[in-house]
Amino acid sequence: MEKMTMKAYAVKHKLSLFNVVKLVKSGKLKSETVTEEGKEKVYIIADEHEVDTLKETETIGSHKKEEIELETRVSQLEAEVKVLQKEIEALKKALL
C-alpha cells in the first residue's frame, strides 16, 4: 500500500484531477487527510487491486452510457424513417 497525493495519483493513472477528487469524495478510493504546515492535504492510499477494479467499473459505466445514447439515437432515426415513409406514400398517391 502506497500513499500519494491526488495529483500524483492522477498522473500515475492517467486520470484528470477532477475525476480523482470525485472518486475520493464518493468513497471509491481510500484516502486520509493530513495537516501539513497548517494546510490539509489529502493522501490516497493506493492499492493496485483497487485500481484495476476502478478502471474496469469506469469502462463498464462508459460503455453503458454509450449504449444508451446509441439506443436513443436509433429510436429517433426509426421514428424519422416512419415519417418519411408516410410522406413517400402520400406523394405516390398524389401522383396517381
N, C-alpha and C positions, 0 to 999 in steps of 0.2 A: 504494500500500500504506500502510495506516494502522495505528498501534499504539494499542491501547486496553486498559483493564483488563477483567477478566472481567465485573465488574458493569456497566460501560458497554456492553460488547458485549451483555449480556443485555437491558439496557433498550432498546438500539437495535433489536435484532432480535426483541423481544417473546418472549424465552425465559426460563425460570427459571434462576437462578444454578446450581442443581444440574445442570441439563442442559448448561449451558456447561462446568462442571467435568468432566462425563463426556466431553464432546466433546474437551476438551483432553487428558485422561488417555488417551483411546483413540487420540489422534493424528489425529483428523479435522480439527482446527483447528491451524494453525501457531501456535506460541507461543514466547516466550522468557522466561526467569526472570532478573530483575534485582534486585540487592541495593540497596535504598534505605534509608538511615538505620538500618542493621542488620537490616532486615526484607526477606525475599524476596517480591517481587511478581511475579505472572505477567501478562505483557502478551500480548495476542492480536494477531497480525499479520493484519489483516483485508484480504481481497481480495474484491471484490464478486462476482466469478465464482464463488468457492468458496461464498459464502453462498447463492447461487441453487441450486447443486447440492446443498448440505446440506439446504436446505428441501425440495427435490424428493425426496431419499432418505428424509427423515423422513416425508413424507406417504405415500410408497410403502410404507414399513415399517408405518405405522399402518393403511393400507388392507389390507395383507396380514394383519395381526393381526386386524383387524375381520372380514375374510372368513373366517379360520379359526374364530373364535368363532361366527360365524353358521352355518358348516357343521356344527360340533359340535352346536349348538342344534337345527338341522334334523334331524340324525340322531337326537337324543334324542326329538324330537317324533314322528318316524316310528315309532320303537320303541314309544312310548306309544300311538300310534294303532293299531298292530297288536294290542297287548294289549287295548285297548278293543274292537276288532272281535271278538276271540275271546270276550270276555265277553258281547257282544251276541248272538253266535251261540249261546252256551251258554244264555242266558236265553230266546231264541226256542225252542230245543229243549225247554227245561223247560216252557214254556207249552203246547206242542203235545202 
